[in-house]
Amino acid sequence: MKNHYVTLVAVILSLQVGSVYAYGSSSSSSSCDKPSYSDFKPSANKYLQTFREFSFVASSNTTASSIEVNISAGELKEHFSAKELQITPQKSGRLEVKGKLDKPFQHGFARISVTAHSKPGCEKTDGYLIRVQ
């Protein structure tokens, strides 16, 4: 009888340890390292005479084919997919992104919005406002 009791305790203890390991491994796999953007040109809250070109740098974990830029300025709404942008990898692994409007925007506020992902389900959108006089 004592032999069965010891075996039962050993089985119960091993089951609890296994469930703790399973819990720990599942929680660590859900992290998301979102892309980041920097070096925006023109810079945020900048006053410009005219607006036609823009550029920024995306972090090295950014998937280049996922980059999209939206420009909203009054009735002007332009969308740029990755194929319509000039994307140049830098030595650091970061991506330099450049784009150009078909015609210059000359008066009012313009919102530049950037969206990209580093892996499926790990997306970040960032944007800023400029003023054109």
ABEGO torsion letter per residue (X at the ends): XAAAAAAAAAAAAAAAAAAAAAAAAAAAAABBBBBBBBGBOBBBGBBBABBABBBBBBBAABBAAABBBBBBBEABBBBBBAAABBBBBBAAGBBBBBBBBABBBABEBBBBBBBBBABBGBBBBBBBBBBBX
